[in-house]
Amino acid sequence: MENTVLAKLAVTRGVVLHGHFENIDHPKFFVIIGENEDQFVGFFFINSDIHDSIRQKPAQFGMQMLIKKADYDFLSYSSFIGADKISTISKSKLIASIANKQTTIKGNLTDNDLDNLLNVARESKLFSKIEKDTFLK
């Protein structure tokens, strides 16, 4: 029970986690950018590089934000936050995954990186007004 309470307190906007996802064959870093009553929402994956298919789509390519290894001790090299698609995960599922150590909390985005990420996402045409009002305020 204590692990669950601590996990609930720790998962806030800007927290970076590392865990497994269905349909992905390896653990991924991801950052929480919002929540609603039932879900942690707007989480974005952190990738080591920008996939070639994204490079061909200007709107999505513009939403790949560089984060530097020097700012994050959990990164092996500078990487990119893929902020081109808002994904969701149920709060109960994520909290349980943290409590049973399948997902780990790695740190937080720097204030500057979080501000930049939110500002770019709020201006993006990839997200609806409802998504912006719900997840990015």
Contacts in CASP RR format, 6 or more apart in sequence:
PFRMAT RR
TARGET T0000
AUTHOR 0000-0000-0000
METHOD contacts of the structure
MODEL  1
MENTVLAKLAVTRGVVLHGHFENIDHPKFFVIIGENEDQFVGFFFINSDI
HDSIRQKPAQFGMQMLIKKADYDFLSYSSFIGADKISTISKSKLIASIAN
KQTTIKGNLTDNDLDNLLNVARESKLFSKIEKDTFLK
3 98 0 8 1.000
3 99 0 8 1.000
3 100 0 8 1.000
4 95 0 8 1.000
4 96 0 8 1.000
4 99 0 8 1.000
7 94 0 8 1.000
7 95 0 8 1.000
7 98 0 8 1.000
7 99 0 8 1.000
7 105 0 8 1.000
8 91 0 8 1.000
8 95 0 8 1.000
10 98 0 8 1.000
10 105 0 8 1.000
11 17 0 8 1.000
11 32 0 8 1.000
11 40 0 8 1.000
11 91 0 8 1.000
11 94 0 8 1.000
11 95 0 8 1.000
11 98 0 8 1.000
11 105 0 8 1.000
12 32 0 8 1.000
13 32 0 8 1.000
13 33 0 8 1.000
13 34 0 8 1.000
13 35 0 8 1.000
13 114 0 8 1.000
14 31 0 8 1.000
14 32 0 8 1.000
14 33 0 8 1.000
14 108 0 8 1.000
14 109 0 8 1.000
14 114 0 8 1.000
15 31 0 8 1.000
15 32 0 8 1.000
15 105 0 8 1.000
15 107 0 8 1.000
15 108 0 8 1.000
16 29 0 8 1.000
16 30 0 8 1.000
16 31 0 8 1.000
16 46 0 8 1.000
16 72 0 8 1.000
16 74 0 8 1.000
16 105 0 8 1.000
16 106 0 8 1.000
16 107 0 8 1.000
16 108 0 8 1.000
16 109 0 8 1.000
17 29 0 8 1.000
17 30 0 8 1.000
17 31 0 8 1.000
17 32 0 8 1.000
17 94 0 8 1.000
17 98 0 8 1.000
17 103 0 8 1.000
17 104 0 8 1.000
17 105 0 8 1.000
17 106 0 8 1.000
18 27 0 8 1.000
18 28 0 8 1.000
18 29 0 8 1.000
18 30 0 8 1.000
18 74 0 8 1.000
18 103 0 8 1.000
18 104 0 8 1.000
18 106 0 8 1.000
19 27 0 8 1.000
19 28 0 8 1.000
19 29 0 8 1.000
19 30 0 8 1.000
19 97 0 8 1.000
19 102 0 8 1.000
19 103 0 8 1.000
19 104 0 8 1.000
20 27 0 8 1.000
20 28 0 8 1.000
20 102 0 8 1.000
20 103 0 8 1.000
21 28 0 8 1.000
28 45 0 8 1.000
28 46 0 8 1.000
29 45 0 8 1.000
29 46 0 8 1.000
29 74 0 8 1.000
29 75 0 8 1.000
29 79 0 8 1.000
29 106 0 8 1.000
30 43 0 8 1.000
30 44 0 8 1.000
30 45 0 8 1.000
30 46 0 8 1.000
31 43 0 8 1.000
31 44 0 8 1.000
31 46 0 8 1.000
31 81 0 8 1.000
31 109 0 8 1.000
31 117 0 8 1.000
32 40 0 8 1.000
32 42 0 8 1.000
32 43 0 8 1.000
33 41 0 8 1.000
33 42 0 8 1.000
33 43 0 8 1.000
33 44 0 8 1.000
33 117 0 8 1.000
33 118 0 8 1.000
33 121 0 8 1.000
33 135 0 8 1.000
33 136 0 8 1.000
34 40 0 8 1.000
34 41 0 8 1.000
34 42 0 8 1.000
34 43 0 8 1.000
34 135 0 8 1.000
34 136 0 8 1.000
35 41 0 8 1.000
35 91 0 8 1.000
35 135 0 8 1.000
36 134 0 8 1.000
36 135 0 8 1.000
38 90 0 8 1.000
38 91 0 8 1.000
39 88 0 8 1.000
39 89 0 8 1.000
39 90 0 8 1.000
39 91 0 8 1.000
40 88 0 8 1.000
40 89 0 8 1.000
40 90 0 8 1.000
40 91 0 8 1.000
40 94 0 8 1.000
41 86 0 8 1.000
41 87 0 8 1.000
41 88 0 8 1.000
41 134 0 8 1.000
41 135 0 8 1.000
42 86 0 8 1.000
42 87 0 8 1.000
42 88 0 8 1.000
42 135 0 8 1.000
42 136 0 8 1.000
43 86 0 8 1.000
43 87 0 8 1.000
43 88 0 8 1.000
43 89 0 8 1.000
44 81 0 8 1.000
44 82 0 8 1.000
44 83 0 8 1.000
44 85 0 8 1.000
44 86 0 8 1.000
44 87 0 8 1.000
44 117 0 8 1.000
45 81 0 8 1.000
45 82 0 8 1.000
45 87 0 8 1.000
46 67 0 8 1.000
46 75 0 8 1.000
46 79 0 8 1.000
46 80 0 8 1.000
46 81 0 8 1.000
46 82 0 8 1.000
47 64 0 8 1.000
47 79 0 8 1.000
47 80 0 8 1.000
47 81 0 8 1.000
47 82 0 8 1.000
48 76 0 8 1.000
48 77 0 8 1.000
48 79 0 8 1.000
48 80 0 8 1.000
49 79 0 8 1.000
49 80 0 8 1.000
50 61 0 8 1.000
50 64 0 8 1.000
50 80 0 8 1.000
54 60 0 8 1.000
54 61 0 8 1.000
54 64 0 8 1.000
54 84 0 8 1.000
55 61 0 8 1.000
59 84 0 8 1.000
59 124 0 8 1.000
59 125 0 8 1.000
59 126 0 8 1.000
60 84 0 8 1.000
60 126 0 8 1.000
62 84 0 8 1.000
62 120 0 8 1.000
63 82 0 8 1.000
63 83 0 8 1.000
63 84 0 8 1.000
63 120 0 8 1.000
63 121 0 8 1.000
63 124 0 8 1.000
63 126 0 8 1.000
64 80 0 8 1.000
64 81 0 8 1.000
64 82 0 8 1.000
64 83 0 8 1.000
64 84 0 8 1.000
65 80 0 8 1.000
65 81 0 8 1.000
65 82 0 8 1.000
65 83 0 8 1.000
65 113 0 8 1.000
65 116 0 8 1.000
65 117 0 8 1.000
65 120 0 8 1.000
66 78 0 8 1.000
66 79 0 8 1.000
66 80 0 8 1.000
67 75 0 8 1.000
67 78 0 8 1.000
67 79 0 8 1.000
67 80 0 8 1.000
67 81 0 8 1.000
67 109 0 8 1.000
67 113 0 8 1.000
68 78 0 8 1.000
69 75 0 8 1.000
69 76 0 8 1.000
69 77 0 8 1.000
69 78 0 8 1.000
69 79 0 8 1.000
71 110 0 8 1.000
71 113 0 8 1.000
72 106 0 8 1.000
72 107 0 8 1.000
74 106 0 8 1.000
74 107 0 8 1.000
81 113 0 8 1.000
81 117 0 8 1.000
83 117 0 8 1.000
83 120 0 8 1.000
83 121 0 8 1.000
83 124 0 8 1.000
84 126 0 8 1.000
85 126 0 8 1.000
86 127 0 8 1.000
86 131 0 8 1.000
86 135 0 8 1.000
94 103 0 8 1.000
97 103 0 8 1.000
98 104 0 8 1.000
98 105 0 8 1.000
108 114 0 8 1.000
109 117 0 8 1.000
118 136 0 8 1.000
121 127 0 8 1.000
121 132 0 8 1.000
121 136 0 8 1.000
122 132 0 8 1.000
122 136 0 8 1.000
127 135 0 8 1.000
127 136 0 8 1.000
END
